[in-house]
Amino acid sequence: MRYVALLRGINVGAHRRISMADLRSLFDELGCAEARTYLQSGNVVFESNRSASRLAPALERAIADRLAPDVSVLLRAKSELTKVTDANPFAAHEQSKLHVTFLAKRPTRGRAAALDPTAGAPDEFRLLGRELYLYYPGGYGRSKLSNAYFEKALGVAATTRNWKTVTALAELLRG
């Protein structure tokens, strides 16, 4: 099965610096075939026969042991990422203003229901399953609706990618 691994919080500023060559090598050593990285922000496309539920914790342990502590690894299979690109409720908006926050698991109904849709106005979001679709008319850097905001509100690990990266990763998975 083809997957993308989305690592949370690496190579941001001086924290958790990981070489993409080292990351690819680690994935290869763990039996993940054809590991390819995209950008320097912890995106790895690869193949594996293992289930996501077993693979993600194994990758997190190996990364913690060899490369950087406390890195969350969120996996999406090729079919899941295709659904993400197809379901974007903001697809008609300017693509440079779109992001997706990937959640490690589906948040509880109570936490999801407690999200205030006006909290970051004029920024908008929609929660669909394990993804938050985001539209930032003023840009991501100025928004209250950050990755940390959603992690705290929903109680799950999360990592955010811009729409260009999401669509590029989907294309790499298809290729």
N, C-alpha and C positions, 0 to 999 in steps of 0.2 A: 504494500500500500504506500502511496506517496503522501508525505506529510510536509507541513511547514512547522518549524519550531520558532516560536516568538519568545525571545528572552527579554525579561523585564529589567530595565534600568542599567544596562551595561553601556559602557563607552559614552556616558553622559558626564561631561566635565572631566574631572580627574578621578572619578569614582568607578570602581569595578571595570578596569581596563582589561579587555580580552582581545587578543589577536585573532582575527578571523581564520588565519592559517591554523592556529592552535585549536580553535573551535572545530574546524573541519576535520582535523586529525583526530580529535577526541570522538567525534561522531563516527568516523571510520573505525576506530578501535572498538567501539561499542556495537559494531555490526550494522550500522546505518549506511546503506549503500548510496553511492553517488551524491554525497553531501556537497552542497553548493551554498555559499553564503551570498547574501544580497545586502549591499551597503555595509556599514561598520556598526550597525545598531542591533545586531543579534537576530538576524533572520536566516534560518537554515532550511533549505529544501533538501529532502532526502527520501530514501525508500527504506521500509522496514516491514518485516512480517509480524512484528510484535504489536500488541494492542496499545492504544494511546494511554489507557489506564495504567499499564505497566511501564510503558516507555517514558512518560513524563517524569515520574519520580526517579527512575534510573538515571536519566539525563541530569536532573537536578543534583543528585548525589555525586555523580562523576564531575560535574562542573564545580561543585563546592570543594571536592577533594583536590582537584587539579588546577582550576583556573581562577575562581572567584567565589566567595561565600555568599549565601543567601540570594541566589538568582532563581527567580521563578521561571519555569519553562511551560508555556502554553502551547498545546499542539492543536492543529486543525488538519484534518484529512483533505485531500484534493476536493472531494465532493462537498465538504463543509465550507471550504473557502469559496467555491463556486457559488454556493447558496448565499454567502455573504455579499458577493459582488452583485448578484442578481436582485437581492432584496433591499438595496439601499433606498430608503424613503426620501432621501435628499438628492437623488440622482439628477434632477433637473437643475440643481443649484451649481454655482461655479465650483468646479472640481478642486481647485486649489484651496478651497475653504472647508473641504470635507475630510473627516477623520473617522476611524473606527477604533473603539476601545474593546479589546478582546478580554473576556472574563474567564478565569480558570474554571468556573462552574456557574451554573445558573443560580442567580441569587434567590433567596427565599421570597415568597409572594409578599410577605409583610414588608421586607426591605425594599422590594421593587415598587410596591404601592406607595411607600413613604417618600419616594423621589419627588421633588417639587419641579414640575416642568418649567416653571418661570424662574427658577433659582439663578440661572446665568444669563437671563435676557440681556441682549438680543440673541445670544447663542441658543441653539436648540439641540435637543437630543431625543432619540427614540431607542428604547430598549426592546430588542427582539431576541429572545432566547439568551444566548451567551455573548451577544454583541450589543454594544451601544453605538449607534450611528450618530455622528456629531456634525453640526454645521456651525462654523465660527465665522460670521461675516466680518468681524474685526481681527481675525487671526487667532491661532491657538495660544500664542504666548500671552495674550491679554485676558484670557478667559478664566473665570472662576471654576468652570467645569473641567478641571484637570484630572489626570489619571489618579492622583492622590485623593481628590474629592470623591470620585466614584468608588475607589477602594474602601474608603472609610464609610461612605453611605451604604454600600452594598455588602460589605464584609467579605469580599473575595479579592484575590490577587487579580491584577489587571495590567495590561500593557496597551499602549495606543500607537497606531500607525496612521500616517496620512494616506489619503485615498490613492495617490500615485503609487505608493509602496504596496498597498493592498492589491491593487490591480496588477502590478508587476509580479508580485508573488503568485497570484492566481495564474498568470501567464507562464511563469516558470514551472508551476505544478502541472500545467497542461502539456508543456513541452517535454 
